[in-house]
């Protein structure tokens, strides 16, 4: 379409060229003809520049990533285990294209980089396509769930794969075959997700997740509800979160109550975290978490975790850290352990 518009703009110039030649043959000066030709060249250059600018502004592409190698030791009563690990390294590509009428089409693909193995690309973390405008935002594909975005994200501070510390035991994080809707009304944002896996035994969605978040001056509060079918019962999860910025201090808490039909498998998770920006380069973080269940002691995975982290932030894109975590099980003290880990994180984001 843009090429057709350019050709249409050139038609008067093409028609005018023979006229210029006739005038030249009738005795017009070469200087006058040269001036007219120069005007044509300037106009052509302007049209081409306008076309290029229009094309460039319609589409934006970002290539981004975060590489997060770790090295540490896990100590229990029986053994010390040393390991090079990875705190969810990833590479991604995202794009947006202006569609007109205030609407924008977008797409994103994000993939794991498994540094602890042979550094190959792993499974997709995210892969979706969507459209947004005044009506909100709709997307289809593998995406972050409402439950994580509103409840867990506020307490996801630490440099390890298993975070947030208690929420990690219950999930969910990202889910495939998801349809999502997002809409903001000033300081209030609304989200809803539904998963459809096409299982003939399931006549509806596999799960439905809805929530809202209010973000004020230096604070936020959120609530989310998740319901899904399990074999023989339903699972219903109600979550709450809150955060507060106090100068160099940040405080946040997240709680979930997971009801599995009163069959002795109900779960609750609690994460409380804080951070203090010591100066331009150093940040201290601390967190306490509690995962509780209703299972018998022999089967229970109830655990309390305490984490402390010191980060050196060389820039907004690069950090070094040392982290200590104590894991204390309510039943079966033989599983208790202490972990000390050092690591690095390098982020990048290039826009085209």
C-alpha positions as CSV (number, residue, x, y, z in Angstrom):
1,X,0.0,0.0,0.0
2,X,2.8,2.4,0.9
3,X,4.5,1.7,-2.5
4,X,1.3,2.5,-4.3
5,X,1.0,5.8,-2.5
6,X,4.6,6.6,-3.5
7,X,3.9,5.8,-7.1
8,X,0.8,7.9,-7.1
9,X,2.8,10.8,-5.8
10,X,5.3,10.4,-8.6
11,X,2.7,10.5,-11.4
12,X,2.5,14.3,-11.6
13,X,6.3,14.5,-11.7
14,X,6.5,11.9,-14.5
15,X,3.9,13.7,-16.5
16,X,5.7,17.0,-16.0
17,X,9.1,15.7,-17.4
18,X,8.1,15.9,-21.1
19,X,6.9,19.4,-20.5
20,X,10.3,20.4,-19.1
21,X,11.9,18.9,-22.2
22,X,9.7,20.9,-24.5
23,X,10.4,24.2,-22.7
24,X,14.1,23.4,-23.0
25,X,13.8,22.9,-26.7
26,X,11.9,26.2,-26.9
27,X,14.8,28.1,-25.6
28,X,14.5,27.9,-21.9
29,X,17.8,28.2,-20.2
30,X,19.7,25.1,-18.9
31,X,19.7,26.8,-15.5
32,X,15.9,26.9,-15.3
33,X,15.7,23.3,-16.3
34,X,18.3,22.3,-13.8
35,X,16.4,24.1,-11.1
36,X,13.2,22.2,-11.9
37,X,15.0,18.9,-11.9
38,X,16.6,19.7,-8.6
39,X,13.1,20.4,-7.2
40,X,12.0,17.0,-8.4
41,X,14.9,15.3,-6.7
42,X,14.3,17.1,-3.4
43,X,10.6,16.0,-3.6
44,X,11.6,12.4,-4.3
45,X,14.0,12.4,-1.3
46,X,11.3,13.8,1.0
47,X,8.8,11.1,-0.1
48,X,11.4,8.3,0.4
49,X,12.3,9.7,3.8
50,X,8.7,9.9,4.9
51,X,8.1,6.4,3.8
52,X,11.1,5.1,5.7
53,X,10.2,7.0,8.9
54,X,6.6,5.7,8.7
55,X,7.9,2.1,8.3
56,X,10.4,2.4,11.2
57,X,7.9,3.9,13.6
58,X,5.3,1.2,13.0
59,X,7.3,-1.7,14.4
60,X,9.6,-2.1,17.3
61,X,11.7,-5.2,18.2
62,X,13.5,-6.0,21.4
63,X,16.1,-8.7,21.9
64,X,16.7,-9.3,25.6
65,X,18.1,-11.8,28.1
66,X,19.3,-12.5,31.6
67,X,22.2,-14.9,32.3
68,X,22.4,-16.1,35.9
69,X,25.1,-18.6,36.8
70,X,25.5,-19.7,40.5
71,X,28.0,-21.7,42.5
72,X,27.2,-23.0,46.0
73,X,27.1,-25.7,48.6
74,X,24.2,-27.4,50.3
75,X,25.1,-28.8,53.8
76,X,23.1,-31.3,55.7
77,X,23.9,-33.7,58.6
78,X,25.1,-36.4,56.1
79,X,26.8,-34.6,53.2
80,X,28.0,-31.4,51.6
81,X,27.0,-31.1,48.0
82,X,28.8,-28.6,45.7
83,X,27.2,-27.5,42.5
84,X,27.3,-25.0,39.6
85,X,23.7,-24.0,39.0
86,X,21.5,-21.6,37.2
87,X,18.9,-19.1,38.5
88,X,16.5,-19.2,35.5
89,X,18.7,-17.8,32.7
90,X,16.7,-16.8,29.7
91,X,16.8,-15.2,26.2
92,X,13.8,-13.6,24.6
93,X,12.4,-11.7,21.6
94,X,9.5,-9.3,21.7
95,X,7.9,-7.2,19.0
96,X,5.1,-4.6,18.7
97,X,3.4,-3.3,15.6
98,X,1.0,-0.3,15.3
99,X,-2.2,-1.4,13.6
100,X,-4.0,1.9,13.5
101,X,-7.1,3.1,15.5
102,X,-5.0,3.1,18.6
103,X,-4.5,-0.7,18.5
104,X,-1.1,-2.5,18.7
105,X,-0.3,-6.1,17.9
106,X,2.5,-7.8,19.9
107,X,4.3,-11.1,20.3
108,X,6.8,-12.5,22.7
109,X,9.0,-15.6,22.8
110,X,11.3,-16.4,25.8
111,X,13.4,-19.5,26.3
112,X,15.5,-21.0,29.1
113,X,19.3,-21.2,28.8
114,X,20.4,-24.1,30.9
115,X,23.8,-23.0,32.2
116,X,24.1,-25.8,34.7
117,X,24.0,-28.3,31.8
118,X,25.4,-27.9,28.3
119,X,24.0,-24.3,28.1
120,X,21.5,-25.4,25.4
121,X,18.2,-23.7,24.9
122,X,15.5,-25.3,27.0
123,X,11.8,-25.2,27.1
124,X,9.9,-22.0,26.3
125,X,9.1,-19.9,29.3
126,X,6.7,-17.7,27.3
127,X,5.4,-17.8,23.7
128,X,2.3,-15.7,22.9
129,X,0.7,-13.3,20.5
130,X,-1.9,-10.6,21.3
131,X,-3.5,-7.3,20.6
132,X,-4.1,-4.2,22.9
133,X,-5.9,-0.9,22.7
134,X,-8.5,1.1,24.6
135,X,-10.4,-2.1,25.3
136,X,-7.5,-3.6,27.2
137,X,-5.0,-6.4,26.3
138,X,-5.8,-9.9,25.0
139,X,-3.2,-12.6,24.3
140,X,-3.1,-16.3,23.5
141,X,-0.2,-18.7,24.3
142,X,2.2,-19.5,27.2
143,X,2.2,-16.6,29.6
144,X,2.6,-15.6,33.2
145,X,-0.4,-16.3,35.3
146,X,-2.4,-13.7,37.2
147,X,-1.6,-15.6,40.4
148,X,2.1,-15.1,40.0
149,X,1.9,-11.5,38.7
150,X,-0.3,-10.2,41.5
151,X,0.7,-12.4,44.5
152,X,4.2,-13.8,44.0
153,X,6.0,-11.2,42.0
154,X,6.1,-8.7,44.9
155,X,8.1,-11.2,47.0
156,X,10.3,-12.6,44.3
157,X,13.5,-10.9,45.3
158,X,16.2,-13.6,45.6
159,X,18.8,-14.9,43.1
160,X,17.7,-18.6,42.9
161,X,15.4,-20.7,40.8
162,X,13.2,-21.8,43.7
163,X,11.6,-18.4,44.5
164,X,9.4,-17.0,46.0
165,X,10.4,-19.2,48.8
166,X,7.0,-20.6,50.0
167,X,5.0,-19.8,46.9
168,X,7.4,-21.9,44.8
169,X,6.1,-25.0,46.5
170,X,2.5,-24.3,45.4
171,X,2.9,-22.4,42.1
172,X,1.7,-21.6,39.4
173,X,4.1,-19.5,37.4
174,X,3.8,-19.6,33.6
175,X,1.2,-21.8,31.9
176,X,0.7,-22.9,28.3
177,X,-2.5,-22.8,26.3
178,X,-3.6,-19.7,28.2
179,X,-6.0,-16.9,27.1
180,X,-5.5,-13.7,29.1
181,X,-7.1,-10.4,29.5
182,X,-5.7,-7.2,31.1
183,X,-7.2,-3.8,31.7
184,X,-6.2,-0.8,33.8
185,X,-8.5,1.9,35.2
186,X,-6.1,4.5,36.6
187,X,-4.4,3.0,39.7
188,X,-6.5,-0.1,39.5
189,X,-5.6,-3.0,37.2
190,X,-7.7,-6.1,36.4
191,X,-6.5,-9.4,35.1
192,X,-8.1,-12.7,34.1
193,X,-6.8,-16.0,32.6
194,X,-8.3,-19.2,31.4
195,X,-6.5,-22.4,30.3
196,X,-7.9,-24.7,27.6
197,X,-6.0,-27.9,26.9
198,X,-8.6,-29.6,24.7
199,X,-9.1,-32.6,26.9
200,X,-12.3,-34.4,25.8
201,X,-13.0,-35.2,29.4
202,X,-13.1,-31.5,30.3
203,X,-15.9,-29.6,28.8
204,X,-14.7,-26.2,30.1
205,X,-11.4,-24.6,31.0
206,X,-8.7,-26.4,32.9
207,X,-8.4,-23.5,35.3
208,X,-9.7,-19.9,35.7
209,X,-7.6,-17.2,37.4
210,X,-8.8,-13.6,38.1
211,X,-7.5,-10.8,40.2
212,X,-7.0,-7.1,40.8
213,X,-4.3,-4.8,42.0
214,X,-4.3,-1.2,43.3
215,X,-1.1,0.7,43.1
216,X,-0.9,4.0,45.1
217,X,1.9,6.3,46.1
218,X,4.7,4.0,47.2
219,X,2.4,1.0,48.0
220,X,0.3,-1.7,46.4
221,X,-2.3,-4.2,47.4
222,X,-3.7,-7.1,45.4
223,X,-6.0,-10.1,45.5
224,X,-6.3,-13.1,43.2
225,X,-8.6,-16.1,43.0
226,X,-7.7,-19.4,41.2
227,X,-10.0,-22.4,40.6
228,X,-9.2,-25.6,38.8
229,X,-10.5,-29.2,38.5
230,X,-8.6,-32.0,40.2
231,X,-9.4,-35.7,40.2
232,X,-12.4,-36.1,42.5
233,X,-12.5,-32.5,43.8
234,X,-11.8,-28.8,43.0
235,X,-8.9,-26.7,44.1
236,X,-9.7,-23.1,45.0
237,X,-6.9,-20.7,45.9
238,X,-7.3,-17.2,47.4
239,X,-4.2,-15.0,47.5
240,X,-3.4,-11.6,49.0
241,X,-0.3,-9.4,48.6
242,X,0.9,-6.0,49.7
243,X,4.1,-3.9,49.3
244,X,5.4,-0.7,50.6
245,X,8.4,1.5,49.7
246,X,9.9,3.6,52.5
247,X,12.8,5.5,51.0
248,X,15.6,3.0,50.8
249,X,13.5,0.3,52.4
250,X,11.1,-2.1,50.6
251,X,8.7,-4.4,52.4
252,X,6.3,-7.0,50.9
253,X,4.2,-9.9,52.0
254,X,2.2,-12.6,50.1
255,X,-0.3,-15.2,51.5
256,X,-2.2,-18.0,49.8
257,X,-4.9,-20.3,51.2
258,X,-5.4,-23.4,49.0
259,X,-8.6,-25.4,49.6
260,X,-8.7,-28.9,48.1
261,X,-12.2,-29.8,49.2
262,X,-11.4,-30.4,52.9
263,X,-9.8,-33.8,52.1
264,X,-6.8,-33.3,54.4
265,X,-4.7,-31.8,51.6
266,X,-5.3,-28.0,52.2
267,X,-2.2,-25.8,51.9
268,X,-1.1,-22.3,52.9
269,X,1.9,-20.3,51.9
270,X,3.3,-17.2,53.5
271,X,6.3,-15.1,52.2
272,X,7.5,-11.9,54.0
273,X,10.5,-10.1,52.5
274,X,12.4,-6.9,52.8
275,X,15.3,-5.1,51.2
276,X,17.5,-2.1,52.1
277,X,19.5,-0.1,49.6
278,X,22.7,0.5,51.6
279,X,24.3,2.8,49.0
280,X,24.5,3.2,45.3
281,X,26.2,-0.2,44.9
282,X,25.1,-2.4,47.8
283,X,21.7,-3.9,48.6
284,X,20.7,-6.2,51.5
285,X,17.7,-8.6,51.3
286,X,16.0,-10.8,53.8
287,X,13.0,-13.1,53.7
288,X,11.1,-15.5,55.9
289,X,8.6,-18.1,54.5
290,X,6.3,-20.8,55.7
291,X,4.7,-23.6,53.7
292,X,2.0,-25.5,55.6
293,X,-0.1,-28.5,54.7
294,X,-2.6,-30.8,56.4
295,X,-0.9,-34.1,55.7
296,X,0.3,-36.6,58.3
297,X,3.8,-36.0,59.6
298,X,5.3,-38.9,57.6
299,X,4.0,-37.3,54.3
300,X,4.1,-33.6,55.2
301,X,6.4,-31.2,53.5
302,X,5.8,-28.3,55.9
303,X,8.9,-26.1,55.9
304,X,10.2,-22.7,57.2
305,X,12.9,-20.9,55.2
306,X,15.1,-17.9,56.1
307,X,17.1,-16.2,53.4
308,X,19.7,-13.4,53.6
309,X,21.4,-11.9,50.5
310,X,24.0,-9.2,49.9
311,X,24.2,-7.8,46.4
312,X,26.8,-5.7,44.7
313,X,25.1,-3.8,41.9
314,X,27.8,-2.7,39.5
315,X,25.2,-1.2,37.2
316,X,21.5,-1.6,36.5
317,X,22.3,-4.6,34.3
318,X,25.1,-6.4,36.3
319,X,25.2,-7.7,39.8
320,X,27.2,-10.0,42.0
321,X,25.7,-11.6,45.1
322,X,26.3,-13.9,48.1
323,X,23.3,-15.7,49.6
324,X,22.6,-17.8,52.7
325,X,19.4,-19.9,53.2
326,X,18.3,-22.1,56.0
327,X,15.7,-24.8,55.3
328,X,14.0,-26.2,58.4
329,X,11.3,-29.0,57.9
330,X,8.6,-29.3,60.6
331,X,8.8,-33.1,60.4
332,X,11.9,-35.2,59.5
333,X,14.8,-33.1,60.6
334,X,17.1,-35.2,58.5
335,X,16.0,-33.1,55.5
336,X,17.1,-29.8,57.1
337,X,19.9,-28.1,55.4
338,X,21.9,-24.8,55.0
339,X,22.8,-23.4,51.6
340,X,25.5,-20.8,50.7
341,X,25.6,-19.6,47.2
342,X,27.5,-16.9,45.2
343,X,26.6,-15.9,41.7
344,X,26.3,-13.3,39.0
345,X,23.6,-11.8,36.9
346,X,23.9,-10.0,33.6
347,X,20.8,-8.5,31.9
348,X,20.6,-6.9,28.4
349,X,17.9,-5.4,26.3
350,X,18.4,-4.0,22.8
351,X,15.7,-2.2,20.8
352,X,15.6,-2.0,17.0
